[in-house]
Amino acid sequence: AAASIELNNKLTCPQLGLGTWQSAPGDIYNAVKHAISIGYRHIDCAWIYGNEKEVGRAIKEKIEDKTVTREELFIVTKLWNLFHSRNQVVPACKESLSNLGLDYIDLYLVHWPVAQTISEIKTIDLSLIKDANFVDVDYVETWEGMEDCVRLGLAKSIGLSNFNTKQVRRVLDHAKIKPVMNQIEVSPNLTQKKLIKFCKDNDIAVTAYSPLGSPARPWAKPGDGVVSLDNPQIVSIGEKYGKTSAQVILRFLVQIGTIPIPKSSNKERVEKNIDIFDFELTPEEVKVLESFNCDGRAVPADDFKASKYFPFNED
Ligand code: A2P
């Protein structure tokens, strides 16, 4: 099982979770069931992934068959860009709860600091991004809606995702309830030292998404430089501990204090990815992993560049 970290509101979060982005319905149902069976307690979801219902069905079955209790699970989901006005946040949270079949979410995140609008939602998938227009809703207003979710008992904790240092600072300056988390992309190619330090200094935990560089991302081009699991230096560190390079990378992310959420729909890889709490990289090995940093993003979010709240120009 994964170690746990304490959040700034005293609740705890397992230090490794199962990512669910790009998991086809059907696949993710089986992956979540298997993950819970072998000890995963933290599942990372989002409304925009379009598979909350499948995830919820798997969770429900694992609770009903007594593998886990609801209290042992840490379920995360995220508010999509289309619902950033304060009065939209609670209904959006309720929709995710209904999809997941839960009466509370452990952690509800603002998915992006970027607000959008659309005339009609046909299907829930990434095509929504291109069909939507930007609107000027300040994420500080959105945060008030997130706080409403805590007051109503819909979310135990609230946090941010893809916020840069300045944006986190602005939320902290206005918040009545502090964000417990910033979920950002972190991998050996994007070590995010400055933003992680800023979050830690402000008692905000950091979840590392695309920890393996998201090899299946739809916009990948051959040779575009995202972390290679075949890297000979990483492979050789793994050989020393009897671990795969993916396990070495996930362990590295734990040792720099982040919470990796690797996605896998493959049984064996789901098992391997959480089997990283029985070895420790030396400080020299951590430096080797850090040396691959090239500030390369697997998720550059180019579609959001035109928004005045686009987060990546400043970090
Ligand atoms: P699969 O679902 O077939 O296992 P990220 O979490 O960085 O977005 O990466 C997820 C991608 O990496 C998925 O395509 C997943 O494929 C693959 N993956 C997950 N775990 C491993 C692993 N241990 N070794 C190799 N590839 C992995």
Residues whose N, C-alpha, C, O or C-beta is under 5 A from the ligand:
A	BS01	A2P	G19 S210 P211 L212 G213 S214 P215 A216 A246 I261 P262 K263 S264 S265 N266 R269 K272
